[in-house]
Structures are given as structure tokens and as C-alpha cells.
Amino acid sequence: MGLGSFFKRGKKEEDIVEECHIDINTDDCDGCEKCSIACPNNVLELVEGVTSVRDAQVCKSCRVCVAICPNDCITVN
């Protein structure tokens, strides 16, 4: 890591990361934990029998959790 990495430079369009927003309908979640197991970035966790977001900033919007959820209670924007 060089000295230049400590200074902010103009960001290129490909460097801009869109913030991910995950919504979980906790009323429909039955706590099967399929989404948290399938998530390649370890974004989701099971808390008191319901899936919750551990760290949304780590989410890469791959939507694996959306595809595997049997109750369709997860949306990723």
C-alpha cells in the first residue's frame, strides 16, 4: 500500500458501489435458516427464530437468499 492510497481520489464510475438494502418480512419468516446458510457473504443470521441482517454493507446483491427462501420474505434492492 503506497502513500497515494491514503488520499482520496476522484472515483471512477466502476469504483462506485451501490449500497444494498435488504428487507425481511419477519411475519412470514419461519426461521428455516436456509438463506443464512446459502449466503456467500455471511450477511444474514438467525436471531430468536427469525432471520435478520448481520451487516448489509457486506451484501453484494447476489440475491441467493431471495432465490432460496421458501416463503418469499426477502427482497434485495
Phi, psi and omega in degrees: 000121181268174181299327181297336181287346178277347182255138179286134177244166176299132183276136175280159182302322181286345179274345182282123182257126179283133181288134182270141177234123182247128176246133178237122177280097186291340178291327181267345182287126179258005176074031182288341175070011179297320182293318181290329177287321184281339184296119182287346182251006177057044183276328186255153177213159178262121180233118179054042175081007180227140178289137176222165182273123178281309182206098183294336181290340180276342183297132180257012179058037179284338177065025175295321180297321179295317182291326186269344183293119181287342183256002181051047183253008180242133173232141178237123179256000000 
